[in-house]
């Protein structure tokens, strides 16, 4: 069938020619309990899921998988185990008492779940205090702890963003982990615009990867708004990563509308990228309709820059 389209395209071309985480310190802002409690100090290495190491999985996608120990996005406390709910509430008032209770649990799986609940509850009341404590504990699996922290802090996203920015500004060894966990949590909560702004203001090499994840997640929920937002970005590497992810997401659900929108862009790399991805997806979905659309617009020059032979080969 694509051979038929190739022949039709060649004919049109001839006519035209003739026309992409036991406390060791008490953080600021947490009230001291009536008496100090000494929590057990088991090794916590076994309390967290092992990191995903596949070379084909991005850091944030691995982060999202590690969050499987937590409730699903938007899950209410009614969906959680009563013990976890009770500790999460206690952590908002007395995080050290909650930590001691969680660490006293003998069962590894249950202990892990309780620790996540404690960090989520603590973060809901004091994301800076909880985050500062997490980063001061060298034996923790920080990715899991930070995922719990930021997902718990989505009732105060501005505080969560400020904490992550401070970690980056201080050049913390966990700056990347903070950024990745923050972006994942913001996307889980559907807060794509502040997530995009965070990535756009990040001058590190990780910024493009953050943007790619944000716009992939955003595009899955609201393709056109995500795509339009990507086009407003200024830093070239971030812009390309964002535009590729948003364009791909849109192409999966409505490649025709994407192609029409792409054709309206000014000639240049953005238009070429969008039209190439749109036409490729559309040809796979509806060869006849995509072929007719291409043949209609080739003579106008609005597909200039798109390597249609390459699109067909793929």
C-alpha positions, -999 to 999 in steps of 0.1 A, spaced: 0 0 0 29 23 8 43 15 -27 10 30 -41 15 61 -20 52 64 -32 41 63 -68 14 89 -62 39 111 -44 65 108 -72 38 118 -97 29 148 -76 66 158 -73 68 157 -111 38 179 -115 52 204 -90 84 205 -110 64 218 -140 49 237 -98 110 140 191 141 78 508 164 65 634 167 101 632 201 114 641 191 151 643 158 169 648 151 192 618 141 228 622 104 233 626 95 199 642 83 202 677 103 182 703 82 154 719 78 154 757 107 131 760 133 118 736 125 84 721 152 61 708 142 43 677 156 9 667 183 12 640 180 -17 616 197 -15 583 172 1 559 188 -12 527 164 -41 526 134 -19 532 133 -4 497 128 -18 463 160 -22 442 165 5 416 157 -2 380 190 -3 361 180 -11 325 197 12 301 165 16 283 147 31 313 151 68 320 159 80 356 124 93 362 107 63 347 128 42 372 116 67 399 80 61 389 84 24 392 100 27 426 69 45 437 49 13 434 53 10 472 31 40 476 -6 46 470 -17 53 434 -20 89 423 -49 106 439 -56 76 463 -74 87 494 -65 75 529 -95 53 527 -77 32 501 -47 26 524 -40 1 553 -54 15 586 -20 12 602 -4 33 575 -31 59 577 -27 62 615 11 66 612 8 91 584 -15 112 606 9 108 636 38 119 615 21 152 608 21 159 646 52 140 659 73 126 630 99 110 654 73 90 673 59 78 640 94 69 627 101 49 659 68 30 655 75 22 618 110 10 625 98 -13 653 79 -34 628 96 -67 622 82 -75 588 103 -59 561 74 -54 536 51 -39 562 80 -17 576 88 -3 542 51 6 537 50 22 571 81 42 565 68 56 533 35 66 551 55 84 578 75 104 553 44 113 533 26 125 565 57 144 577 60 161 543 24 172 543 32 192 575 68 202 569 84 193 536 116 212 544 120 195 578 113 161 564 135 166 533 164 180 554 162 149 576 161 125 547 192 141 531 211 139 564 206 101 566 234 84 547 220 49 550 186 56 534 177 47 498 171 83 489 151 77 457 123 59 476 124 83 505 123 114 482 95 99 462 75 96 494 85 131 505 74 149 473 42 129 468 33 137 503 40 174 498 17 179 469 -7 198 492 20 225 493 37 222 459 54 256 461 73 245 493 83 213 476 96 232 446 116 256 468 131 227 487 142 210 454 156 242 440 176 248 472 191 212 469 201 221 433 215 255 444 235 239 472 249 214 447 237 186 470 248 151 460 211 143 459 202 172 437 193 151 407 173 126 428 154 156 443 146 170 409 135 136 395 113 128 425 98 163 424 89 161 387 74 126 391 52 138 420 41 170 402 31 149 372 13 124 394 -7 153 408 -14 167 373 6 198 381 24 200 347 28 237 343 49 242 375 68 210 366 76 225 332 87 258 347 110 239 371 127 221 342 129 252 320 148 271 347 172 243 353 206 249 337 220 214 343 223 186 317 195 168 334 170 194 323 162 179 289 155 145 305 132 162 330 114 180 302 110 149 282 93 131 311 70 160 319 58 165 284 53 128 278 31 126 310 14 159 301 8 148 265 -8 116 277 -35 136 295 -38 168 274 -19 165 241 -25 199 225 -19 220 256 13 201 262 24 205 226 16 243 226 35 247 259 66 229 245 67 254 216 71 283 241 103 270 256 135 288 248 165 266 258 171 245 226 179 212 243 149 214 266 126 226 238 135 197 215 131 171 242 98 186 253 85 190 217 94 154 207 76 140 237 45 161 233 43 155 196 47 118 200 19 117 226 -4 137 203 4 116 173 -9 85 191 -44 99 195 -50 123 167 -23 124 141 -44 144 116 -50 173 140 -13 172 148 -4 173 111 -28 202 105 -13 221 135 23 214 124 16 227 89 7 260 104 41 264 120 67 286 104 92 268 82 121 255 103 132 226 126 100 226 147 77 222 117 99 195 102 100 175 134 63 178 140 52 170 104 76 141 101 63 125 134 27 133 125 28 119 90 47 88 100 21 80 127 -8 88 104 4 66 76 5 37 101 -30 44 113 -48 53 81 -27 50 49 -53 63 25 -63 94 45 -27 103 53 -17 98 16 -44 121 4 -35 148 29 2 147 19 -7 148 -18 -29 177 -12 -3 198 6 29 189 -12 22 213 -41 18 242 -16 53 239 -3 41 237 34 57 202 37 90 216 26 118 201 47 100 169 55 119 139 41 89 119 29 111 92 15 125 86 50 91 87 65 79 60 41 109 38 47 102 37 84 
